[in-house]
Amino acid sequence: MAGHASEELSKGDKKSTTDIKKDGAILPEIGTVFIPVQDIRQGAMWYSRLLAVPYKEEFPHDHLYILPLSGVNIVLDSKRYNQESIYKNPVFHLNTNDIHEAYLQVQEMEAGWIGSIEHGHYFSFQDPDGNMLMICQC
């Protein structure tokens, strides 16, 4: 029986970067993911707490905050925030080794809506600004 799509994509045919041709002008890689937030400082503190990364009072151009992660970074951006720009569907998922512990952590984070754990390995929730996010144990 096939697994959930996000699980299949995460565990599926991953190619190492040495296997992927980089001949084109656009590289086959993601540099960063932007998330619109209403208040850059509040958003930075909330996401830093969620991801257990150090919070720093560094805001390039007074509207950006860079969350240093393993792999692709997240950049919070208060200049791009409006009701039309919030993510109504998850555009990426955050990884976890323990979906139940992650679920409890998000419940303690004053998140917006929190869905139930689906298929035993992922759930969706909203950040305080209404952006839909997902956490997955893949």
RAGI-V978235 format. One record per residue. N is the residue number from 1. OMEGA is omega in whole degrees, 0 to 359 (none if undefined). Layout:
BEGIN
n;omega
N;OMEGA
N;OMEGA
END
This chain:
BEGIN
n;omega
1;183
2;178
3;178
4;185
5;182
6;177
7;180
8;179
9;181
10;183
11;189
12;187
13;177
14;177
15;175
16;182
17;178
18;179
19;185
20;177
21;180
22;184
23;185
24;178
25;178
26;183
27;179
28;181
29;178
30;180
31;180
32;176
33;178
34;175
35;178
36;177
37;182
38;181
39;188
40;181
41;178
42;178
43;180
44;179
45;182
46;181
47;177
48;177
49;180
50;186
51;179
52;175
53;182
54;175
55;178
56;177
57;180
58;184
59;179
60;179
61;178
62;179
63;180
64;172
65;183
66;176
67;182
68;182
69;171
70;182
71;183
72;178
73;172
74;175
75;174
76;185
77;179
78;178
79;181
80;187
81;164
82;185
83;179
84;185
85;182
86;180
87;178
88;175
89;178
90;177
91;176
92;172
93;174
94;182
95;173
96;173
97;182
98;185
99;181
100;176
101;178
102;179
103;178
104;180
105;180
106;177
107;180
108;188
109;184
110;175
111;173
112;179
113;176
114;177
115;178
116;177
117;183
118;176
119;177
120;183
121;175
122;173
123;178
124;179
125;178
126;171
127;182
128;179
129;178
130;177
131;179
132;181
133;178
134;172
135;186
136;171
137;185
138;none
END
